[in-house]
Structure formats: structure tokens, C-alpha cells
Amino acid sequence: MDSVFTVDVEDWYHILDIPSAPKMSEWASAAPHVEKDFIKLLDLISEKNVPVTCFFLGWIAERFPHLVKEAAARGHEIASHGYSHRLVYEMTEDEFYHDAVKSKNIIEDIAGRPVLGYRSAGFSITEDTPWYFENLIKAGYKYDSSVFPGPRGHGGLKSDRYGPYLVKGRAGNIIEFPITLAKFLSRRICFFGGGYLRLFPYPLIKSMGRRVLSEGRPVIFYVHPREVNPGHPRLEMNYKRRFKSYVNLKTTESKVSKILEDFRVITFERYIKKHKEMLEG
């Protein structure tokens, strides 16, 4: 069974919902680390000779277009992470639509290829954003990977659909790939990205991944460039958020390497082509 490995391409200061994070108007003056961190991550992935999906923040793509071109040149899928890294439930419907379109257009112009996929900042779809999918369809996206089917700090969407599914809209359809949760001790938990991936020991991550695959679902892995750089700058935040943001950064590189060895990884674009009948049936 195939899995999908993804990278949310943003910088060290793009941590959501904390007072110390710089405003968008201040991003250009913050010392960038995304160039060296993303290249380090790409080099690690290249060692395993596998394709991954890179969700570029539109602002990052605009400022560092060579990173988009480098990822594309290495055979990776280029997708959109929105432009301004705002939580969906804090935007109006119109703001969200224009942000999604702006990011798509910028990234497509740089990559020279269609952008099919979208991932929201913080997986921030909730019951308060019922217009979300319709606007992605209207913006021209073919798939999304933003639903966190359980409670979390930035919302989460209560759902009993844990594998990929088709969302039918008025203007067309879009495929949703929810963030992967696995059942553990009567609860459904994410083991496969961000702080979750860094917190749990790799044997448990691998075991839970195998369980997900045995249920006929792909495992959706996700990391950020900053996570392979334990020395990146820190933002001030409370203990709980600091733990979530910075726990076990030194383990990310080895875990990514093991994942790419132990799981059959492809891009979302290839997954859709390979499993078209199942996804659209």
C-alpha cells in the first residue's frame, strides 16, 4: 500500500497563534533559514530516491522562487500551502478564496506546471468554515490535505472518515486526504507529522503506520524544513506550546530517513492517478 510524504515549506517563524510570532509585514526582516533547511531536507530525501509533495507557502515561493524550481527539478510535486499562512477559521470566505487563488497563481508561474493540491495553515478547517471545499474547487484545486479528523489546538473537524474521500461541490469535485490518525488505546492519535512525529519513538510510529496500511488507508506524513535544524531560532511562547514546537528536534532527520526506507512513498498526484477508480468511485 502506498503512503504519501509531504513537506510544508515555511520558515522558523511561521508558528501559528502565538503573540511573539512576527506579523506578515515583518517577515521580510526576519533572518531566513528556510533556504538551507529545505535544501538539507531535499538532500536527505534525494538519498532515498523517492518523490514527495511540497506544499509551498505562497509568500515563501514568491521570495525564494529557486526553492520551488529546485524541488520541481528533483522530481517532487509542487502544491500550495496558501499565501499568508492564516488560520482558515479566522478568514472570511472571500479572504480565503483570494488567498488560495493568489498562492496557486504565484507557484504555478514559478514552477511552470499546474498546482493541483492545497493544505491549509494549521489544518484549520472547522464546522465554522462550511464554504471551504467549494472555494477550493472554485479556485481550481483538485485535492486537499487539511482535514484533521479529531480535536486539536487549531480546531479539527469531527469526522468518521479517516481515509481519502471525494467531496462533491456545486462547481465540481475535490479529493480530501485527511491527516492520518491511528487507533491507540481506544483513542485516535496522529503519529505521523510535526510534534507528534518528533514526540513518539520510531518503532511506535512504524507500528501505527503498518496498522493504518492494513486498514487500506495511506499514511500521510508531514514535516517542516525547520524540523531538521535543531539550531534554528526560537520564538517566545508558553511551556505547552514550546514543548509542542520544539520537542525532540534532534530526532527528525533520522526518523525521516527511516520512514523513507520503511514505507513505499509517492506523491499525492501519483497516488490519485494510481488509485483513480477507488477515489472517484
N, C-alpha and C positions, 0 to 999 in steps of 0.2 A: 504494500500500500504506500502511496506517495504522501510526502509531507511537504510543507512549504516553509522556507526560511526567509524572514523579512528583516529589513533594516529601516528604522525610522530616522531619516537623515536630518538631524537638527544639531544644535550646538549645546555646550555645557550649561548655558544659562536659560535654556528653554524648558525649565521645570515649571509646571503649572500651579497656579493658585497659591503662591506664597508672596508676601509683601516685598521680600528682598530681590525678587526677580526683576531685571531691568524691563522697562516699558519698551514697546516696539520702536519708539523714537530714539531709544538709547542703544539698540542692538548694534548699530554700526560702530559705536565707540567702544564696545566690549572686545577684549582680546579674543580673537577667534582661535579655536582649537579643532574645529570640525575638519579642516583640511588634512592635518596629519593623522587624526584619529580615524577618519573614514578610509584613508589610504591604507592605514595599518590593518583595518578590518577587511578591506578588499584583498590585501595581500594574504591574509590568513585564509580567506575563502578561496582564493586562487590556488593555494596549496592543495586543496581538496578537489579542485576542478569541478565545481558544481555551480549551477546558476541560481541566483536568489532574486527576490523582488525588493527594490529600493524605493521606499516612499519618501520622496523629497519634499521638504518644506519649500513652498514656492519662493519665499524670501531668500532661503539658502541657495536655491538653484539660480536665482537672479544674481546673487552676489558672487557665487562660486560656480559659474557655468562649466568650468573644466572638470568639476567633480561629476556632474551629470554625464558629460561626454566620456569620462574615464570609465564610469560604471557601465555605460552602454557599450563601449569598446571591448569590455571584458565579457560581454555576453549576458549581462544581467538585465532584468526587466526594470523599466523606469515607470514609477507610479507617483501619485500625488498625495501629499500629507496636508493639503490646504495651503493657503498663503501665509496667514498671520498667526497661526498656532493659537487660535481662540477656542475655548470650550463651546461646543455646539449649542448647548442649552443657555449660553449667555448671549447668543446672537439672535437677531430676528431672522425670519425666513429669508427675507431679501438680502440681508447681510451675508448669510451663509451661502446662498446661491452665487452671489457675485464673487465671494472669496474662492469658492470651488472652481468657478469658471476662470478666474484670474490665474490661479495656480496651474490649472490644466494648460492654458494657452502658453504661459511662460515656459513650462517644462517641455511641452511639445516643440516649441520653436527652438529650444536648445538641443534637445535630443534628436530632432528630425524624424520623429516617429509618433504614432498615436499613443496617448496615455489612457489606458483602459481602467485602471484601478484607483481607488481612493481609500484613505484611512484618516479618520478624524483625530484631532488632538485629544489625548486622554481617553479615547474610546467613550466619548461623552454623548452618546445617543441615550435619551431617556424617554419616558412616556410623555414628556413635555415637548418633544420635537417630532410630532406625527408627520410633519412635512418633509422629513429628512430624505427618505428614499426618492420621493417624487422629484425633488430638486436635483439630486444626483443624476437621475435619469434624464431630466431636462438639460443638465449640463453636459451630457454626452458620455458619462461613465458607464462601464459595462459590469463592473463588480465593485464590491466594498468589503472591507475587513475592519469593522468598527464596533460591532455589537459585542458587548461584554455581558454574557447571559447570566448575570448574577449581581449581587450588591458589591459596590466598590466605592472608593473615595470620591470619584468623579461621576457618580450616578450609577451606571449599569442599567440594563434593560431586562426586566423579569421575562424569562422565556423558557420554554421547554424544548427548544430547537438548538441542539448543540453541534450539529454538523452543517455543512453548506446547504443553502436552500434558495429557491427562486422567489423574488419579491415582484409581484405584478403591480404595475402602476398604470395610470391613465395614458401616459405617453410612451409606454414600453415596459421592459422588464430589466431587472438588475439582480445579479447573484450576490448573496451575502455569505461571507466566510466568517462566522463568529470566532472570537478569541477562544482558544481551546481550554476547556475545563475538564478535569478528570475526577471521578468519584473516589473519595478517600475518607474512610471513617465516617460514612453516612453524609458527607458534605461534598459539594463540587468545588474544586480548588484549581486555580491556574498554577502550573509548574513551569511554564514554557517561555517566559519572557520577562524582561525588566527586573524589578526587585525580586519577583518570585523565582526566576531562574537563578539569580545570584544567591538567594537565601537557602534553597534546598540543595542537599547533596546530590551529585550527579547520578549515582545509582538509583535514587528515588525518581529523579526526572526521567531517566531511561525507562524504568519500570512503568511509570504512569503513561509515558508515551506509547509503549507497547500495548498497554491496556486500551488506550484510545484507538490505536490502529486496529486492534482486534474487534472493536465495535464498528469498524467500517468507516471511521472518520479520519481525515488527515490531521496531523498535528501542525498547528500554526505557531512557529517560533518567531520571536521578535527581540531585537536588541537595538541599542542606540550607539553611535560611534563613541561617545564619551565613556561608555562602559568598558572599553578595552584600554582606557587610560586612567589608572588609579590615581595619577598625579594631577588630574585636571582641577581647576579652581572650584571652590565650594561656595555655595550660597548660604546665607544665614537662614535658619529655619528651626522649628521646634524639634524636640528629640524624636518624636514619632516620624515626622517627615524626613528628618536626617537619616534615620535608620533605613527607611524605605528607599531613599535616593542613593545612599552610598554604601549600604551593607555589602560586604564581600566583593568589592570591585576587582580584587586581585584574582578572583576565580573565573571571571567572564571569558577570558581568552581560552583557557583550557577547556571550558565547557562548550564553547562554540566549536572548537576543534573536534571534540568527541561527538557532538551532535552531527556534524557533517560527515563523520565516519560511520556512525551507527544508524543513521536514518537516511532513507532514499529521498533526497531533497530535489524539488523542482520549483519553478516559479508559478505564480497564480495563473499567468497567461497560458503556460503549458498544461497546467492542471485542468483548466477549463477546456482546452482543446482535446485533451486525452479522455476526459470524463463528460463530454458534452451531452450525451444522451441522458446520463444519470442526473445531471444538474438541471437540465431543461425539461425533463420528463416529469 
